[in-house]
Amino acid sequence: MAEQVPIVNYLALGDDPHLVAHECTSCGARFFDRRNACASCSGRDFRDVELSRQGELRAFTIVAFAAPGVPVPFVAGVVDCDGTSVRGNVINIEPDPEHVKLGMKVKLATYSLGTDDNGTEAIGFGFEPV
Amino acid sequence: MADDVWILGIHMTKFGKHPDKDTVDLAAEAALAALDDAGVTMKDMGVLAAGNLMAASAGIGQQLQKQVGQTGIPVYNVANACATGATALRTAIMAVKAGECDMGLAVGVEKLAGAGLLGAGGRNKSDEHKWEPHGRYGAVATVDGRIGTETMPGVFAQVGMEYLHRNQYEGTEFELFARISEKNHMHSTLNPLAAYTKKMSLDEIMNDVMIAYPNTRPMCSANCDGAAAAVVVSDAKLKTLDPDQRRRAIKVSASILTSDPWEEACQILPNVNTLTRNAAKQAYEQAGVSPEDLDLVELHDCFATAELVHYDNLMLCKPGEAVPFFESGATWRDGKTPVNVSGGLESKGHPIAATGIANIWEVCHHLRGEAGDRQIQGAKVGLAHVIGLGSACGVHILEKAA
């Protein structure tokens, strides 16, 4: 089986793909990128926490016009995963306001971005309707 | 508390396409006209603060001096995203307040006509060949379009949609936001300096090119060229000037700049709400006025979806009630709190670094009673607001001389 890499380092692959955040051990603030110190309390220690795969769509837009090379239309959104906000696309849905609704329940889903010249497969993520 | 600071002279160029002028020409046009409006010269200036975001490293301040007067004064070249103009003005105000000089000049200029979609870097074609992690997220591919959107119309669409979700809105979101744009385009018909001055019907707005739902093209700020400049003066110096200069001077009752405090989700979607509310609170307190006292407001409608949330953030309405406030007609030019009578960024245009001073120019124009056909009668107090993503928020409250 070809080697797999996640699109970003906060996506953990395996049998049960999920997102991982760096959580400040002092105040509990969560970040997806590495932080030198916590933006909320300036604490310097973090631990990795696994995020819920379930969420609620809190905001979205349907992008019809994007930079060259970005396929449109696509649905971009903010998903509240049990109190942690996650940015991601809403996938496996018709990209129109009749199907995409504020407050809809969604869950994490992964998909292939294709393989590179070395045969490595990149895996992306999005949120699909429950 | 330091003495009051006043705007002695102010000018904005026509916003639109200026193919025959470069940024220095536009900045010089605005600066010289602001000096003329103030009845002073470069020799009177003790400080110059200038911004040109798209060429932030070029030193627009010094470039401008070479066209209008190299007097050796300190120059501050500022960059603060879409709040660059307000930051330049605030820098000049701070220098005067600190007592370092008694007059200063602030200038903002941008050449943006035809710039297209802002915020999107596009995809590197070669990123499909080898998946290698880059940057703080270890991304193996461009994330724009794969993990949400980085384009401004999409980011601000989500800002507006998030507000509706938070406040349990159950109506037709697309039409609601399009109606805000309809208002601003109607207002622009009275502003000869606006980039676009055409009335647009609700149908025309909703059936125009979709950029990022619910924002169609006329619901997005117009990329264009333009410049604006202001001369500020200390209270003590103003008292020594001619009666006519004193009569037209506009008091800066509050000058505030904030950045966004950390909140959950601010790493996901820029939070333009809290820093605006914080700036507004400080501004009302500093000026000793309340939102009900405002005769007009120029706020940062970079997209129709953004205008709505700022009604609430600037406390023009009760918390959570931006929709009924708008639907009451309050923000039309004949309403209780006219908002963006200039036409706003959606029609007047948004030459980034000029915007934060042009908004102030609009308010001053009304307070001086010089706004012609679009004059808000008897205007005495106004507020100007800008947001730069990242984020920075500038709020100024201006008052007519007593």
Interface residues (C-beta under 8 A of the other chain):
Chain A: V5 P6 I7 V8 N9 Y10 A29 R30 F31 F32 D33 R34 A39 S40 R58 A59 F60 T61 I62 V63 A64 F65 A66 A67 P68 G69 V70 P71 V72 F74 A76 G77 V78 G83 T84 S85 V86 R87 G88 N89 P97 L102 G103 L113 G114 D116 D117 N118 T120 E121 A122 G124 F125
Chain B: L117 A120 G121 G122 R123 K125 E128 H129 K130 W131 P133 R136 Y137 G138 A139 V140 A141 T142 V143 D144 G145 R146 I147 G148 T149 T151 P153 G154 V155 A157 Q158 V159 M161 E162 L164 H165 R166 E173 F174 V209 M210 I211 A212 Y213 P214 N215 W262 E264 A265 Q267 I268 L269
